Amino acid sequence: MSFGISIEASTNKKQKPDPKNLVFGHHFTDHMFIMDYDAGQGWHNPRIVPYQPIALDPAAKVFHYGQTIFEGLKAFKKADGTVITFRPDKNFERLNRSNERLSVPAIDEKLGLEALRQLLLIDQDWIPEEEGTSLYIRPFVIATEAALGVNPSQKYLFMIIMSPVGSYYKEGINPVKIFVESHYVRAVRGGVGDAKTAGNYAASLKAQEEAHERGYSQVLWLDGVHRKYIEEVGSMNIFFRIGGKVVTPALSGSILDGITRRSIIELLRHWGEPVEERQISIDEVIEAHRNGTLQECFGTGTAAVISPVGELSFNGEKYTIQDGSTGELSKKLYDTLTGIQRGIVEDSLGWMIEIK
Ligand SMILES: *Cc1c(COP(=O)(O)O)cnc(C)c1O
């Protein structure tokens, strides 16, 4: 089914950036997808048009009340030129879970996938082919009704834009230093921590800035009630390997249900490795470090895939993990998942979707 998506091809193709010097999210492809919603009419007029600015009324609700959702996923090009995407169906499912939480009308997931398929086909020359590079895809929804007053918008735009991105790691996979945040909190159960919505990120900037000033690249959030249980990192979920067992915080309602997180759990279980999804306190992690059972720690997310953690800072103390180097399991997971994504490791769990 085509879903009646109209296409206006760009007549003014942009110059593509050097694939060796791609900065995350700075260059955009020649086209974008856009669709309108009006109360009474539903979602309508799905179209692919040349990438361009949009005009919005200054009273558009998104500017004032943050009613907006985003997603992030990647497409890759195999050596034979085939375009493949990593579990895009999961992103459109999650988009609708976020929409539901923010009172945004649901988007037909099949239409979303078809829009993505057509957009990828028209801009497939933008998918970089160098090892470690990919095309980052950003679907998002904004509330556009021009009216001040706190209630769900009567108008929305759904768009998909795409950006060629380089390898997250310039010189191979590199451990990061993480600051365990005990002053600011990100989200609480019952809030919007499990939705991919702008407010969560606006709320995190101050803590991230202060962590940077202290020499740390990211913040590890603790729960907002007890300031004790581990939540997640920036835009990554977090895993620990303690005494041979992999542990990650359970989906409690205040963290994001990461598709990379889910994939890592499925991959580990497929390998027969024990994985526990449960509450884990910072005290348990520190104790494991003290008694020598904390073997590895890594973050998971679409951008970095796997990000090993080489150091944690908590309450003024520094805790080095794996002598600050990449753990064996982190490396194996990174190589396997990126291999599956590039089409050079067998996709035994059926994650990659070919675009044709
Ligand atoms: C996007 C995101 C993640 C990672 O999700 P993936 O689907 O694996 O990319 C984790 N935490 C937060 C807060 C996020 O926004």
The ligand as an ORCA input file, in Angstrom:
! r2SCAN-3c Opt
* xyz 0 1
  C      16.549      7.221     23.079
  C      16.896      6.993     24.503
  C      17.500      5.807     24.959
  C      17.982      4.731     24.042
  O      16.969      4.137     23.285
  P      17.350      3.367     21.953
  O      16.029      2.935     21.430
  O      18.198      2.217     22.352
  O      18.051      4.324     21.082
  C      17.699      5.652     26.325
  N      17.346      6.608     27.185
  C      16.782      7.768     26.786
  C      16.422      8.764     27.799
  C      16.544      7.985     25.434
  O      16.019      9.139     25.033
*
